[in-house]
Amino acid sequence: MLASQAEVAKEASEEFSAFVLHFNGSSTEKRQKAAKKIKEIESEGDLITHEIIEGIHKSFVTPIDREDIHQLAVLIDDLIDIINEAAQFLLLYRLEEIPGEIGAMAKICGEMVEEVSMAVSELSDFRKAQERCIALHEIENKGDAAYHSIMAALFNNSNNETLHVMKLKDMYDKLEALLDKGEAVANVIENIVVKHA
């Protein structure tokens, strides 16, 4: 079930990357359709999260500790929620065009969610899961470096209007939060590996 939930997160991330890639030049109708698709995926993720949490309470014996399963399920759900929120923000802020930096951050976020999906699916092989966690930390570091560079450029460009800067900052903060959640998943998986290795 965790692997299914992680796949839903990956699907949401792929849809978001496509949304961002085709955002500039798309009609409002196409943008709304793309955001609606991401919202539908987010709802699917919510259902899986509820199934996992119900399953924890019904199962007498779980392969890993209940609290770790719960924490992973909540974090993966958070990943999907953040992707959905970022897509909704793009519509709410009525941006006509988005800078390439959003696409660059979305790409790094996509790498993060892909790695989360693989880490969760390989959870039964602690060595492989640990390798995925190392990759997750590296991606988060790469994302942090990109985020700091983008923030510096955003606030040092005197041509930007204040409201526009605030909107873009919110978007970048959202994507940075997604990277942080991905690293939190790595921390939980590392904790599981330590307990069960």
C-alpha positions in Angstrom: 0.0 0.0 0.0 2.9 2.4 0.7 4.4 1.6 -2.7 1.0 2.3 -4.3 0.8 5.6 -2.5 4.4 6.5 -3.5 3.4 5.7 -7.2 0.5 8.1 -6.8 3.0 10.7 -5.6 5.1 10.0 -8.6 2.1 10.3 -11.0 1.2 13.7 -9.4 4.8 14.9 -9.7 4.9 13.9 -13.4 1.6 15.7 -14.1 2.9 18.8 -12.3 6.1 18.8 -14.3 4.1 18.5 -17.5 1.8 21.3 -16.3 4.8 23.6 -15.6 6.5 22.6 -18.8 3.5 23.6 -20.9 2.2 26.4 -18.7 3.5 29.3 -20.8 1.4 29.6 -23.9 -1.4 27.4 -22.6 -5.0 28.6 -22.5 -6.7 29.1 -19.2 -8.9 26.1 -20.0 -5.9 23.8 -20.5 -4.3 25.1 -17.3 -7.5 24.4 -15.3 -7.8 20.9 -16.8 -4.2 20.1 -15.8 -4.7 21.4 -12.3 -8.0 19.4 -12.0 -6.1 16.2 -13.0 -3.6 16.8 -10.3 -6.4 17.4 -7.8 -7.9 14.1 -8.8 -4.6 12.3 -8.3 -4.3 14.0 -4.9 -7.8 12.6 -3.9 -6.7 9.2 -5.0 -3.6 9.6 -2.7 -5.9 10.6 0.2 -7.9 7.4 -0.2 -4.8 5.2 -0.1 -3.6 7.2 3.0 -6.9 6.4 4.8 -6.6 2.7 3.8 -3.1 2.5 5.2 -4.1 4.1 8.5 -7.1 1.9 8.8 -5.0 -1.1 8.0 -2.5 -0.2 10.7 -5.3 -0.3 13.3 -6.8 -3.6 11.9 -3.5 -5.6 11.5 -2.2 -7.4 14.5 1.3 -7.8 13.1 2.9 -5.4 10.7 6.2 -6.0 8.9 7.5 -2.7 10.3 6.5 -0.7 13.3 3.0 0.9 13.1 4.3 4.4 13.9 6.8 4.2 11.0 4.1 3.1 8.6 1.9 5.9 9.8 4.7 8.4 9.5 5.6 7.3 6.0 2.0 7.4 4.9 1.5 10.9 6.2 4.7 12.2 4.6 3.9 10.7 1.2 0.4 12.2 1.5 2.1 15.5 2.3 4.2 15.2 -0.9 1.0 14.8 -3.0 -0.7 17.6 -1.2 2.1 20.0 -1.8 2.2 19.1 -5.5 -1.6 19.8 -5.7 -1.2 23.1 -3.8 1.6 24.2 -6.1 -0.6 23.5 -9.1 -3.6 25.3 -7.6 -1.4 28.3 -6.7 -0.4 28.7 -10.3 -4.0 29.1 -11.2 -5.0 31.3 -8.2 -2.1 33.7 -8.8 -3.2 34.1 -12.4 0.3 34.1 -13.7 0.4 34.5 -17.5 3.9 33.1 -17.7 6.2 31.4 -15.3 10.0 31.6 -15.3 12.2 28.7 -16.2 13.3 28.4 -12.6 10.0 27.0 -11.6 10.5 24.3 -14.3 14.0 23.6 -12.9 12.7 23.3 -9.4 9.8 21.1 -10.6 12.4 18.8 -12.3 14.4 18.4 -9.1 11.2 17.8 -7.2 10.3 15.1 -9.8 13.7 13.4 -9.1 12.9 13.5 -5.4 9.5 12.0 -5.7 10.8 9.3 -8.2 13.5 8.4 -5.6 10.9 8.3 -2.8 8.8 5.9 -4.9 11.8 3.6 -5.5 12.9 3.8 -1.8 9.5 2.8 -0.6 9.1 0.0 -3.2 12.6 -1.4 -2.1 11.9 -1.1 1.6 12.0 -4.9 2.0 15.7 -4.8 0.9 17.3 -2.6 3.6 20.6 -2.1 1.7 18.8 -0.8 -1.4 16.5 1.3 0.7 19.5 2.8 2.4 21.1 3.6 -1.0 17.9 5.4 -2.0 18.0 7.4 1.2 21.5 8.6 0.4 20.2 9.7 -3.1 17.3 11.5 -1.5 19.6 13.5 0.7 21.8 14.4 -2.3 18.7 15.5 -4.3 17.5 17.6 -1.3 21.0 19.3 -1.1 20.9 20.0 -4.9 17.4 21.4 -4.5 18.5 23.6 -1.6 21.4 25.0 -3.7 19.0 25.7 -6.6 16.4 27.3 -4.2 19.0 29.7 -2.6 20.3 30.7 -6.0 16.8 31.3 -7.3 15.8 33.3 -4.2 19.0 35.5 -4.5 18.2 36.2 -8.2 14.5 36.9 -7.5 15.2 39.5 -4.8 18.2 41.1 -6.5 16.3 41.8 -9.7 15.1 45.4 -9.4 12.9 45.0 -12.4 10.5 42.7 -10.5 7.2 44.1 -9.2 6.7 43.4 -5.5 3.5 41.4 -5.9 5.0 39.3 -8.7 8.0 38.6 -6.5 5.7 37.5 -3.6 3.8 35.1 -5.9 7.0 33.5 -7.2 8.5 33.3 -3.8 5.4 31.4 -2.6 5.8 28.9 -5.5 9.5 28.4 -4.8 8.8 27.9 -1.1 6.2 25.3 -2.0 8.6 23.4 -4.1 11.3 23.7 -1.4 8.8 22.3 1.2 8.3 19.3 -1.1 12.0 18.7 -1.2 12.1 18.9 2.6 9.3 16.3 2.9 11.2 14.0 0.6 14.2 14.2 2.9 11.9 13.5 5.9 10.8 10.3 4.1 14.5 9.3 3.8 14.9 9.9 7.5 12.0 7.6 8.4 13.3 4.9 6.0 16.7 5.2 7.6 15.2 4.8 11.0 13.3 1.7 9.8 16.6 0.3 8.4 18.4 0.9 11.7 15.6 -0.8 13.7 15.3 -3.9 11.5 18.8 -4.4 10.0 
